[in-house]
């Protein structure tokens, strides 16, 4: 558009249609029509009115750099085939440039002036000159789609500045800071070996590359703990008063240097507050603060580095920071290896995080993050901690040999944990408490000194398809008012019980396979009340399920078989509800002693002891269960009490102790009296010869035998 139109003067004359190649007639890029005969805007033109009569043109539509808008007439002929699609190299842009509006400039809404350094940088990446200069904000928009590796891929053609600390003969500068002041966007700074005592401020887009010492050229390349190329140590940049490296540039890169913060000011060694900084093959440490600090939505890439011996954390992402940490070793830091907080969302891939004084990785205060394929070991306070509303996503990590928990989720922590191997930790493999609610899917937990998974102190969460085995105590512990959900897990070969619920623990266990544990498959001690549905509980060293010390629970549609002692056991005040289960075990399907109680109905059960087949139920005289419509293998009534081998046998048929006969007669009389009043339930009870106390033996029949209850 003509400058007078862009400036907003609707009364200014316009150029004639004649002009160079009819350029005045081709104002379509500005988005409005011109009536050239009268030299005024056509009344039908789509104008946006601002401050009354002042008009502003619709901004131009920005096309991608490799597909500029078609030119007309001589203008098209003047650029020739510069934008031929057949010879155009790719810029490695991750997605097509969206339509965007140029930001209004400081002078009356005009677009920002072009930046020669940015245009030259883009031309080098493109491999040929640009067809037209680009406004500065447009150039930055294009560069924002590139990572530092792609942005500085033009090393062979980029302007280069050489720094040598000892002399200016071999280099243009003796300090890196002087080279930064002279550099333009897209330049490269080569640093010769030496110790540089300075604090670097990166506010220009450059690549700083350390040159290896000549003596190390023939030596093998050093590798860090994860097998990636590491720092050679020939270039050392150190600062005692301030940050060793502070980056605010939109794009920057530092490669092959040793970065040290040696003072006692508590400053970070590397601080990035905006833009995308790549730190590659560097050795980073801090004597009084953080090794790397990422804030304010900066997005650095830390690749193949060694981050160690920080007085505080190794890397801290906070206040919305993100980025990538890949193939690095993070070790021996005073706090955690990696800290993620305040909605930060970094990605950690293939790192070795070990021997830090606190946790290997901690996400807190609504932190997020993706932690994938890392080796996390030997940290002081657990491999991973999640708390205070944080919700990270951990996938396919190996968390081993920790001095406490493998993973600890507390203070209402959340998160998703998939396919991790959590083994050989000093305490529990996975501990959840204080209202936390993680999602734990497809993990392997074994060899931990305490339990595989502990859900404690009102914890909950969903646990599915995990393999839990070989831990020092139980596979799963549910305590202190916790209510998790376990589905489709395999819990086996534990040194104690497969599942233990206690201290008001509840929860749901559905479709799990619980087998070959040295104690019982599931133990519930009081008061606790879990729900078990459709589980397979088999071949455990004790009972399949045991409720004791006032424990309860609901068992529905489970298959309980092959356990060494009993299918279901209730004692010392236990009172479970057991219905519609298939129970067949080596001695008794249901075994009640020591004031055990509960409701047992509609179960199908029998003993697998072929030498002494029995009805599958044992009820001692001091127990008071309710047994309703349980069936033996042949469909007969299975509710005939039996005696345990080596225990006290039931009374001989036709004889009862005197006190029990008196109690039983009183109960029958009471049942008959209630039956006459029309109570259907009491009538059924009287018909079966039942008593108010279901634990009493059946009364003698008229022929002197004992009827089945």
N, C-alpha and C positions, 0 to 999 in steps of 0.2 A: 504494500500500500504506500501511497505517497506520504512523505513525512507530515504534510499538513493534515492528512486524514488521520494518521496514527496519533498526532498530537491532539486531535479532538476539535479542530476548527472546521465546522461544516460549511462555512461560507468561503473558504479559501478556494481559489481556482485550481483546477486539476490540469495535468498535462494533456496535450492533444493525443488523438489516437495514432498519430503518425509516429514518431519515436523509434527507438532502436528495436527493430524486429517486432513492433506491435506489443512491446512489453507493457505499455500503459493499458492496453485492452485486456490483458490477462491478469486481472486482479482476483481471479477465482480462489486463489490460495488464501485470500483474506476473508472469504466467506460472504461477500456482498456484491451486488451488481452496480455498475456505474453507467449513468447516462452521459456519454462523452459529448454528445451534441450540445447539451446545455451546460456541461461542466459542473453538474450538481448530482447529489445522490438521488437515485430513483426513489419515488415515493413508496414503491413496493419492496424495497430492499429490507431484509431482516436485520434491524439495528437494535442494539441494546442501549437504551437511553439512560444516561447518568447525569444527575443534577440538571434536570429539565431538558434543554435542547442539546446538551453535549452528548455526542455519540461515540461509541467505542466499537471497533471492529471485532468480530469473532476471532479468537486466536487461531493461528495456523495449526494444522494437523501435522504432528511430527512423525515422519516415517523412520523406520530403522536405518542405521547408517549404511548398510549394504544394499538398501533399496530406496534411494532418494526419490523425491517427487519428480515426475517427468518434466523436462524443460521444453520450451517452445522456440521455434524459429532458430535464429542465430545462436541463441544461448545454448541450445542443445548441441548444435554443431561445434561450438567452441570447446566443450568438454570431451567430445569424441566418445570413445568407448571406455571411459574411466570406470563406469559403474556397470560393466558387463557382468552378468550373473555367472557366466561360465568360468571366468578367471578370478572371481572374488574369493579371497581366503576367508575362512570362518573366524569370528571373533570369540568363539567359545562362550557366547551369551546363553545363560541357562534358560531363559524364556524370552519370547518376543517382547519388544518394547511396547508398552501400552500407550495409547494416546495420552498426551500430557499437554498442559498449558505452560507456556514460558512465563516465568515469574516477571512481574512488572519491574522495570529498571528504575533507577532513581530519578530519571529525567522524563517526566510526563508519560509514564507507561511504556516507554520503549524497552525492548528486550535487552538483557545484559550484553555487554560487549564480549566478543570472542576472546579466548585465552590462548595466546600462541603456544605456550608450553603444553597445554592440554591437547590442542590440535595436533601438535607434533607427536605427542605420545600416542594418540589414537591412530595417527597415520602410520607410525611404526608398527603398531599391532595389526593394522589393516594390510600393511605391505605396500601401500601406495598412497599418494596424497588424498586428502579429503576433497570431495567435489565442491564443497562450500564451507567456509568457516562456521563453526557452531557456537552458539551462545554458551557461556561458561556453565550455567546451571544445566543445560542440556548435556554437555560433555560429562559433568559429574553424574548425571542420571545414567548415562551409558556405562560409565566406569563402576557404578554401584552394582551392576550385574556380574562383575568379575571378582574372583578371589585373588589374593596377592600372587599366588603361583601363576595364574593366567595373566595378570596385569603386568608382571615383570618378566614375561617370557621372551622379551626382546633384548636379552642381555648382550647379544653380539653387536647390536646397532645402537644401544642406548648410550647417551653421553656418560662418560665415566670420570670420576674424581678419585685420585689415589692419595691415601693418607699413610704417612710414615712418621712415627714418633721421633726417630733419631735424626733424620735429616730431611731437608726439602729437595734434595737432589733427585732422589728416586721417587718422590711424590710431590704433589702440588700443595699438600697441607700437612701440618704436623699434629693437628688435633681433628677429631671427628666433628666437633661442634663447628669449626671453621668450614669444613666441607659441607655441612648441612646448611649453613648460611648462604653458601654460593650455589647450592643445587637448585634445580627446577623440578617440577613434577615429572616423574618417570625416569629420573637419572639414577645412576648406580654409583655407590661409593665403595671402593675396594680398600680394605684396611690391612696393612702389613703387620707382621707379628710384633708384639710389644705389649706393655701395660699402659693403659690410657686411664688416667685419673681424672674423670670428668663425668658430669651428669648430662645425659643427652635428652633433648626435647625434640621429638619428631612431630613437626607440624607441616611438613612437606612430604609428598608421596615419593619416597625413595626406597631403594634396596641397599642395605648395608651388609656387605659380604666380607667375612674374615678370610684372609689368605693363609693357608697352612704354611707352617715353617718348612724350609727347604729340606731339613733333615728328616722330616716326617713324610716326604713324598714317596719314598720307597718303602716306608713302614706300612704294615697293614692298617686299615682304617679302624678306628676305635668304634665299638658298638656299645649301646646301653643294654640294660637288663632284659629288654624285650627283643633284642636282635636287630634294632634299627641303628643306622649310622649315627654316631655321637659326635661330641665336640672334640677337636684335637687339642684345645687349650693353648693355641699359639697367640691368640688375641684375647687380652683380658681387659674388660672395661669395669672400673670400680669407682664407687662414690661413697663417701662417709657422711656427707651432710644432707643429701637429698636423694630422690629416686635415681637409681642408675639409668633407667630408661623410662621416659614418660611419653606416651604416644597419644596425640589427638588427630593425627592425619587420617583422612578417609581410607587410604591404602598405604601400607608400609610393610617392609620385610627386613628381618635381621637373621643372619645365618652364620653359624659356625663360631660364635663368640662365647666367651665366658663372662657372665654378668654377675658382679658381686656388689652387695650393699654391706659395708663394713662398719658403719657407725652405730651409735646408740640412740638414734633419734626415733626409732620405731617406724621408719619409712619403708615402704615396699621396694623391692629391687626393681620390679617391672610394674608400671601402672598404666593401664589403658582405659580411657574414659569415653572414647568414641571411635568410630571407624573400625576397620579390619586390619589388624596387625598380625603378621605371621612371624612367629619365633621358631626357627627351625635349627635342629642340631646344636642347641645351645646348652650350656651348663649354668643354672640359675640358683643362687643362694642368697640368704639374708641373715645378718647377725642379730638384728633387732626387730624385725617385722615380718611381713608376708613376703614370700618369694615372688608371687604373681598376684596382682589385684585387678579384677575386672569389674567395672561399674558402669552405670548409666547407659545401658543398652549397647555397649561395645561388643564386638564379636570377633575376638582374636582366634587365631589358629596356633596351637602349641604342638609341634610335631617333632618326634624323635629327640626330645630334650631330656635332661636330667634335672629335676627340681628337688632340691634337698637341703637339709640343715637350715630351714627357716626357723627363726625364733618363734614365729606364730604358725599359721597354716602354710602348706605348700602353695595351693591355689585357692583363691576365694572369689567366687562369682556372687555379686550382690547388687541390689537395686536394679534388677532387670538385665544384668549382664548375661551374655550367652557366648557361643563360640564352640570350638572343637579342640579337644585334647586327645592326641592320637600317638600311639607307639612311644610313650614316654615312661620314664621311671620317676616315681614320686615317693621319696623315702626320707626317714630320719628327721621329720619336721616336729616342732614342739607342740603343735596342735594337731589337727587332722590333716590328712594328705590333701583332700579336696573338700571345700565347704561350699554349699549352694544355699542361698537364702534370698528372701524378698523377691519372689516371682522370677528369679533367674532360671534360665533353661538351657544349660550347656549340654554338649554331647561328649561322653568319654568313651573311647574305643581302643581296645587292645593295649592298655597300659598295665604296668606292674606297680601296684600301690602297696607298699609294705613298710613295716618297722616305724610307723609314726606313733607318737606318744598317745594320741587320742584315737579316734576312729580312722579307718582308711578313707571312707567317704561319708559325709554327713550332709543331709538335706533338712533344713529347718526353716521356720517362719515363712511358710507357704512357698518354699523353694520347689523346683521341679527337676528336670534333667533326665537325660537318657544315658544309662550306664550299660555298656554292651561289651561282652567278650574281654573283660579285664581279669587280671590275676590279682586278688586282694588277699594279703596274708600278714600274719605276725604283727598286727597293730595292737596297741595297748588297751583300747576300750571298744573293741568290736570291729568287724570288717565294714559294716554299713550301719549307720544310725539314721532314723527317720523320725522327726518329731514336729510338733507345733504346726499341724496342718499341711506339712509338706507332702507332695505326691510324686516322687520320682518313678521312673520306669527302668527296672533292672532286668536285663536279658542275657542269658548264656554267660554269666560270670562264674569264676571259680573262687570261692571264698573259703579259705582253709587256714588251719593252724593259728586261729586268733586266740589272744589271751583271755578273752571273755566270750561274748556272743558272736555268732556268725553274722546275724542281722538282728537289730534291735529296733522295734517300732514302738514308740511311746508318745505320751502327751497328745493324743488324738492325731497321730500320724496316719497317713494314707499310703497310696502307692500301689504299683503293680510289679510283681516279681515272677518272672517266667523263665523256666529252663535253666536255672542256676544250679551249680553243684556246691553244696554247703556241707563241708566235711571236716572232721578232726579238730573241732574247736573246743576250747577248754570248758565252756559252759554250754548252754543250749545252742542248737543250730539256728533256731528262729524264735525270738521272744517278742510277744505282743502284749501290751498292757496299757492301762490308763485311757480307756475309751478309743483306742486305735482300731482301725478297720481296713487292713490291707487286703489285696487280692493276690493269692499265692497259687500259681498254676504250674504244674509240670516240673517241679524241682526235685532234686535228689538230696536227701538229708541222711547222712550216715556217719558213724564213728564219732559223733559228738559226745563229750564226757557226761553231760546231763541228758536231757530229753531232746528228741528231734525238734518238736514244736511245742512251745509253752504259751498258752493264752491265759493271761493272768490279770487280776485287778480290773474287771469290767471290760476286758478286751473283747473284740469280735473279729469279723472278717470272713472271707470265703477262701477255702483251701480245696483245690481240685487237682486230680491226676498227679499227685506227688508220690514219690517212692521214698518211704521212711523206714529205715532199717539199721540194725546194729549199733544203736546208741547206748550210752551207759546206763540209762534208766528206762523210762517209758518212751514209746514212740510219740505219743501226744499226751499232754497234760492240760486240763481245763480246770481253772481254779478261780475262786474269789469273785463270784458273780459274773463270770465271763460267759458269752453265748455265741461261739463261732459256728460256722457251717462247714462240715467236711463231707465232700462227695468224691467218689471214684478214686479214692486213694488206696495205696497198697502199704499196709503197716505190718511189718513182719520181722522176725528174728531179733526182737528186742530182748535185753537182758532182764527186764521186768515185764510189766504189763504192756499190751499194745496201746490201750487208751486208758487213762486214769482221769476221772472227774471227782472233784472234792470241793469243799468249802463253798457251797451254793453254786458250783459250776453247772451250767446247763448246756445248751447247744444242740445241734442236729448232726447226726451221722447217717448218711444215706449212701447206699451202693458201694461201700468200701469192702476191701478184702483184707481181713485181719487174721493173721495165721502165724503159726510157728513161733510164738513168743514164749519165753520161759515161764512167765506167770500166766495169769488169765488174759483172755483176749480183750475184754472190757471190764474195768473195775470202777464202781461208783460207791463212794463213801460219803457219809452224810454231813450235812444235808446237801445233796446234789440231785439233779433231775434231768439227765440227758434224754434225747429222743433218738432211737435207733430204728431205721427202716431199711429193709431190703439189703442188709449187709450179709456177707459170708464170713462167719466166725468159726474157725476150724483149726484143729491140730495144735492147740495151745497147751502149755504144760499144766495149767490149772483148769479152772472152769472156762467155758466160753464167755459167760457173763456172770458177774458176782456183784450183789448189792449187800453192803454191810454197814454197820454203825449208822443206822437210820438213812442209808442211801436209798434212792428210788430210781425212777427211770421208766421209760415207755419203750417196749420192744414190739415191733409189728413187722410181720412178713419177712423175718430174717431166716437164714439157713444156718443152723448151729449144729456142728457135727464133728466127730473125730477128736474131741478134746480129751485130754488125759484123765480128767476127773469127772466133771459134770457139764451138762449143757448150760443150765441156769441154776445159780445157787443164791439163796437168800439166808442171811443169818444176822445175829445181833441187831435186830430191829430193822433190817432191810425190808422194803415193801415195794418192789417193782410191779408194773402192769405189763403182763406178757400175754400177747394175743396173736393168733393166726401165724405162729412160727412153726417151722419144721425143725424138731429137736431130736437128734439121735446120737447118743454118745456112748462111751465104753462102759460106763457104770449106770448112772441115772440121768435121765433127761432133765428132771427138776429135783433139786435137793434142798430141803429146808431144815435148818437146825437153829438152836439157840435163839428162840423167839423170832425167827424169820417169819415174814408174812408176805402179802402181796395178792394180786389178782391174776389168775392163770386161766385163760379161757380160749377155747377153739384152737388149741395147739395140737399138732400131730407129732407124737413122740414115741420112742421105744429105745430099749437098750441094745447096744451092739455086742453085749457079752453073751455069746452063744452058749456058754457053759451054764449060765443061769439066767435064762430070759425072764424078764419081769415086766411089770406095767410101766416102768420108767419114772416113777415118782416116789420120793421118800419124804415123809413128813414126820418130824419128831413130835413127842407129846406136848412140848411147850410151844409149839408153833400154831399160828392161826391164819392160814391162807384161805383164799376163796378159789375153789377149783370148779370150773364150769365147762362141761362139754369138751374135754380134752380126749383125744382118740389115740389108740395104739395103732400099730402098723396094719392090723387086720380090721380096723374100724370099730373095735370093741372099746368099752369104757376103760380109760387108762388111769382112773383116779383111785385105784386100790393102793393104799399105803404099803410100802415095802421097807425092809430093813437093810441098812448098809452092811456090807461084809465086815465082820469083826465088831460090829456095834451091837446095841441092845435090840433084840428082835421084837417085833410087835407082839402084843398079848395073844395067847392061844385063842383059837376060834371058840366063841361061846362064853368066854370068861372076860370080865373086866374088873379092875380095882373097884372097891366099894364106893369110894368118893366119886369116881368118874361115872359109875352107874347112876348115882343119885343126881349128879349134875345133868347127865344126858336125859334122864327121865323128866326132870323139870323142864329142860329145853323142849322136849317133844310135847309136853302138855301145853306149854306156852305157845308153841307153833300151831297146835290144833285149835287152841282158843282164838288165836288171831285169824286162822283160816275160817272159823265160823262167822267172823265179822265181815267177811267178803273181800279180804285183802288177797289179791291174786298171787302176789309174790310170796306171801307167807304161806298160802295154800300149797304152792309148789315146794316150798321149803319143807313143810310138814309131810308132803307126799313122798319126798326123797328121804325122809327120816333125818333131815338136817337139824342142826341146833344153832342157837344164836352164836356159839363159838365154833367156827368151822374147823378149828384145830382138834376138836374132840373126836374120838373114834366113833364109828357107827354103832348103833344099838343092836343087841342080839335079835335075830328073827325068831318067830314062834317055833321054828324047828331047831333052835339052838345055834344056828350059824350066824356069822356076821354079814350083814348086807353091804353091798358096795355103796359108797357114798358118792 
